[in-house]
Amino acid sequence: MKPIVFYDADNTLFEMSYHLVGIHSGKVKSYGATNNVSIDEIMRKLHQKGLFAQFKPIYRSQQVIRKLSKKGYDIGIISQPMVNDFCVPEKNQTIQKFFPQINLEKVTYTFQKFLLAGNGRLLIDDHVEHLEKWEKMGGIAVCFERGYNKNWKGLKIKKHSEIFELLENIENGVI
């Protein structure tokens, strides 16, 4: 049986760091690095109208989602929202633009992603805390590796295309 595949949006499907740090300081040293941009400045940017509509997909994420969809995987997105009037509509617009295979009915905005975890449900996320809670609730947690989450000891992928081998291993009972 194929697992249900949930993706995190920010820094997993879409390049959020670039828009928060890279545009501000000229470049991103490594994923998650702040390049001396203050947390206050990042928080201001997170509440700017138009930010989430600017996000671009991470390299090869579109091709992988298309291929997963063609292979019959049930795909969803679970994302933490910013508490403002435009984050969710802008994220939905960006998802529809770049990932039309994902029905917006399968996009969930919550601060408690683990509530959707369970047997046969896989989450690909860059945030270790979400992954730990997902696993505790019986789900399969897969870390999308970034510079700031290398301490994750569980399943991980460095690039989107690695999901196919991982899913095959899960489905064959190897993992």
Backbone hydrogen bonds in HBPLUS format (Angstrom, degrees):
<---DONOR---> <-ACCEPTOR-->    atom                        ^
c    i                          cat <-CA-CA->   ^        H-A-AA   ^      H-
h    n   atom  resd res      DA  || num        DHA   H-A  angle D-A-AA Bond
n    s   type  num  typ     dist DA aas  dist angle  dist       angle   num
A0004-ILE N   A0120-GLY O   2.80 MM 116  6.23 159.8  1.85 163.6 161.9     1
A0122-LEU N   A0004-ILE O   2.80 MM 118  5.99 174.9  1.81 178.5 179.4     2
A0005-VAL N   A0074-ASP O   2.92 MM  69  6.19 161.0  1.96 172.7 173.8     3
A0076-GLY N   A0005-VAL O   2.87 MM  71  6.29 155.0  1.93 151.5 156.3     4
A0006-PHE N   A0122-LEU O   2.71 MM 116  5.87 166.1  1.73 163.7 168.8     5
A0124-ILE N   A0006-PHE O   2.85 MM 118  6.27 154.2  1.92 155.5 163.7     6
A0007-TYR N   A0076-GLY O   2.86 MM  69  6.28 154.5  1.93 142.4 147.8     7
A0078-ILE N   A0007-TYR O   2.87 MM  71  6.13 154.9  1.93 147.1 154.5     8
A0008-ASP N   A0124-ILE O   2.88 MM 116  6.14 144.5  2.00 176.9 171.2     9
A0012-THR N   A0009-ALA O   3.36 MM   3  5.43 167.2  2.38 115.4 115.4    10
A0013-LEU N   A0009-ALA O   2.96 MM   4  4.88 148.9  2.06 121.6 131.5    11
A0014-PHE N   A0009-ALA O   2.85 MM   5  5.80 163.8  1.88 167.8 162.8    12
A0011-ASN N   A0014-PHE O   2.70 MM   3  5.28 139.5  1.86 154.6 164.2    13
A0058-ILE N   A0013-LEU O   2.77 MM  45  5.56 159.6  1.81 140.9 141.8    14
A0015-GLU N   A0056-LYS O   2.91 MM  41  5.85 162.4  1.95 173.5 177.0    15
A0019-HIS N   A0016-MET O   3.01 MM   3  5.36 117.0  2.42 105.6 120.3    16
A0020-LEU N   A0016-MET O   3.03 MM   4  6.30 143.1  2.17 152.6 164.0    17
A0021-VAL N   A0017-SER O   2.74 MM   4  5.63 162.6  1.77 157.3 161.5    18
A0022-GLY N   A0018-TYR O   2.84 MM   4  4.29 107.0  2.38 102.3 122.0    19
A0023-ILE N   A0018-TYR O   2.93 MM   5  6.29 145.3  2.05 173.2 173.7    20
A0025-SER N   A0021-VAL O   2.85 MM   4  5.98 162.2  1.88 161.6 166.3    21
A0026-GLY N   A0022-GLY O   2.68 MM   4  5.11 127.7  1.95 141.1 148.7    22
A0033-ALA N   A0030-SER O   2.84 MM   3  5.33 164.8  1.86 137.2 140.8    23
A0037-VAL N   A0034-THR O   2.71 MM   3  5.22 151.6  1.79 122.2 131.7    24
A0042-ILE N   A0038-SER O   3.02 MM   4  6.39 159.4  2.06 150.9 156.6    25
A0043-MET N   A0039-ILE O   2.85 MM   4  6.09 160.8  1.89 152.5 157.7    26
A0044-ARG N   A0040-ASP O   2.93 MM   4  6.20 152.0  2.01 144.8 152.4    27
A0045-LYS N   A0041-GLU O   2.99 MM   4  6.26 159.4  2.03 148.9 154.3    28
A0046-LEU N   A0042-ILE O   2.91 MM   4  6.20 150.4  2.00 149.1 157.7    29
A0047-HIS N   A0044-ARG O   3.12 MM   3  5.35 145.4  2.25 102.4 112.5    30
A0048-GLN N   A0045-LYS O   3.05 MM   3  5.12 163.6  2.08 113.3 113.2    31
A0051-LEU N   A0048-GLN O   3.31 MM   3  5.90 169.2  2.32 132.9 134.9    32
A0054-GLN N   A0051-LEU O   2.99 MM   3  5.43 155.3  2.05 111.5 119.4    33
A0061-SER N   A0058-ILE O   2.94 MM   3  5.60 165.2  1.96 142.8 145.6    34
A0064-VAL N   A0060-ARG O   3.08 MM   4  6.27 161.6  2.11 153.3 158.4    35
A0065-ILE N   A0061-SER O   2.98 MM   4  6.14 163.8  2.01 151.8 155.9    36
A0066-ARG N   A0062-GLN O   2.99 MM   4  6.21 162.4  2.02 150.7 155.7    37
A0067-LYS N   A0063-GLN O   2.97 MM   4  6.17 159.9  2.01 147.1 152.6    38
A0068-LEU N   A0064-VAL O   2.82 MM   4  6.04 162.0  1.85 154.4 159.5    39
A0069-SER N   A0065-ILE O   2.93 MM   4  6.04 159.4  1.97 148.1 153.9    40
A0070-LYS N   A0066-ARG O   2.93 MM   4  6.21 157.2  1.98 148.1 154.3    41
A0071-LYS N   A0067-LYS O   2.95 MM   4  6.16 141.6  2.10 143.6 154.1    42
A0073-TYR N   A0068-LEU O   3.05 MM   5  5.54 166.0  2.07 156.2 151.7    43
A0072-GLY N   A0069-SER O   3.02 MM   3  5.20 158.4  2.06 106.7 112.5    44
A0077-ILE N   A0106-LYS O   3.00 MM  29  6.46 155.1  2.06 146.3 153.0    45
A0108-THR N   A0077-ILE O   2.80 MM  31  6.19 164.7  1.82 159.1 162.8    46
A0079-SER N   A0108-THR O   2.89 MM  29  6.35 161.1  1.92 162.9 168.9    47
A0110-THR N   A0079-SER O   3.02 MM  31  6.28 145.1  2.14 137.8 148.5    48
A0084-ASN N   A0082-MET O   3.03 MM   2  5.82 120.7  2.40 109.6  93.2    49
A0090-GLU N   A0086-PHE O   2.97 MM   4  5.87 158.6  2.02 149.8 156.4    50
A0091-LYS N   A0087-CYS O   2.84 MM   4  6.02 161.3  1.87 156.2 162.1    51
A0092-ASN N   A0088-VAL O   2.87 MM   4  6.03 165.6  1.89 157.8 161.8    52
A0093-GLN N   A0089-PRO O   2.96 MM   4  6.13 156.2  2.01 143.0 149.5    53
A0094-THR N   A0090-GLU O   2.95 MM   4  6.18 158.4  2.00 149.0 154.6    54
A0095-ILE N   A0091-LYS O   2.81 MM   4  6.05 158.6  1.86 154.8 160.9    55
A0096-GLN N   A0092-ASN O   2.91 MM   4  6.10 167.1  1.92 152.7 156.0    56
A0097-LYS N   A0093-GLN O   2.97 MM   4  6.14 151.6  2.05 143.1 151.3    57
A0098-PHE N   A0094-THR O   3.05 MM   4  6.21 166.1  2.07 153.0 154.9    58
A0099-PHE N   A0095-ILE O   2.66 MM   4  5.20 152.0  1.73 149.5 157.2    59
A0102-ILE N   A0099-PHE O   3.02 MM   3  5.81 163.6  2.05 124.9 129.3    60
A0106-LYS N   A0103-ASN O   2.77 MM   3  5.51 163.3  1.80 124.2 130.1    61
A0107-VAL N   A0104-LEU O   3.17 MM   3  5.09 153.5  2.24 109.9 108.3    62
A0115-LEU N   A0112-GLN O   3.10 MM   3  5.97 166.6  2.12 124.3 128.0    63
A0116-LEU N   A0113-LYS O   2.96 MM   3  5.93 171.7  1.97 132.2 134.9    64
A0117-ALA N   A0114-PHE O   3.02 MM   3  5.08 162.9  2.05 107.7 113.0    65
A0121-ARG N   A0118-GLY O   3.09 MM   3  5.51 140.3  2.25 144.0 138.7    66
A0140-ILE N   A0121-ARG O   2.86 MM  19  6.07 169.6  1.87 154.1 157.6    67
A0123-LEU N   A0140-ILE O   2.88 MM  17  6.31 157.3  1.93 165.7 172.2    68
A0142-VAL N   A0123-LEU O   2.82 MM  19  5.94 158.7  1.86 175.7 170.0    69
A0125-ASP N   A0142-VAL O   3.05 MM  17  6.52 153.2  2.13 161.2 169.6    70
A0144-PHE N   A0125-ASP O   2.82 MM  19  5.50 161.0  1.85 128.4 133.8    71
A0131-LEU N   A0127-HIS O   3.18 MM   4  6.51 157.1  2.24 149.9 156.9    72
A0132-GLU N   A0128-VAL O   2.85 MM   4  6.11 162.7  1.88 161.7 165.5    73
A0133-LYS N   A0129-GLU O   3.13 MM   4  6.31 168.1  2.15 149.7 152.4    74
A0134-TRP N   A0130-HIS O   2.94 MM   4  6.04 152.2  2.01 144.8 153.2    75
A0135-GLU N   A0131-LEU O   2.98 MM   4  6.22 163.6  2.01 153.5 156.4    76
A0136-LYS N   A0132-GLU O   3.06 MM   4  6.31 159.2  2.10 147.6 153.5    77
A0137-MET N   A0133-LYS O   3.16 MM   4  6.37 135.1  2.37 139.7 150.3    78
A0137-MET N   A0134-TRP O   3.15 MM   3  5.28 133.5  2.38  97.5 109.9    79
A0139-GLY N   A0134-TRP O   3.03 MM   5  5.38 157.2  2.09 150.2 143.5    80
A0138-GLY N   A0135-GLU O   2.91 MM   3  5.15 159.7  1.95 115.0 117.2    81
A0143-CYS N   A0155-LEU O   2.91 MM  12  6.21 172.3  1.92 139.3 138.5    82
A0157-ILE N   A0143-CYS O   2.84 MM  14  6.23 156.5  1.89 165.8 167.1    83
A0145-GLU N   A0157-ILE O   2.85 MM  12  5.96 160.8  1.89 161.8 166.6    84
A0149-ASN N   A0146-ARG O   3.24 MM   3  5.59 168.7  2.25 114.1 117.5    85
A0152-TRP N   A0149-ASN O   3.16 MM   3  5.97 170.7  2.17 125.9 127.3    86
A0162-GLU N   A0159-LYS O   3.07 MM   3  5.85 158.0  2.12 123.0 129.2    87
A0163-ILE N   A0160-HIS O   3.10 MM   3  5.92 171.9  2.11 126.8 129.2    88
A0166-LEU N   A0162-GLU O   3.38 MM   4  6.60 165.3  2.41 149.0 153.3    89
A0167-LEU N   A0163-ILE O   2.81 MM   4  5.97 163.5  1.84 154.8 158.8    90
A0168-GLU N   A0164-PHE O   2.98 MM   4  6.16 156.9  2.03 145.3 152.0    91
A0169-ASN N   A0165-GLU O   2.97 MM   4  6.21 158.3  2.02 148.7 154.1    92
A0170-ILE N   A0166-LEU O   2.95 MM   4  6.23 153.8  2.02 149.3 156.9    93
A0171-GLU N   A0167-LEU O   2.86 MM   4  6.05 168.6  1.87 154.5 157.3    94
A0172-ASN N   A0168-GLU O   2.95 MM   4  6.08 140.8  2.10 143.4 153.8    95
A0174-VAL N   A0169-ASN O   2.80 MM   5  4.91 135.7  2.00 156.6 158.2    96
A0175-ILE N   A0169-ASN O   3.31 MM   6  5.71 151.0  2.40 117.3 116.3    97
A0173-GLY N   A0170-ILE O   3.10 MM   3  5.18 159.8  2.14 105.6 111.0    98
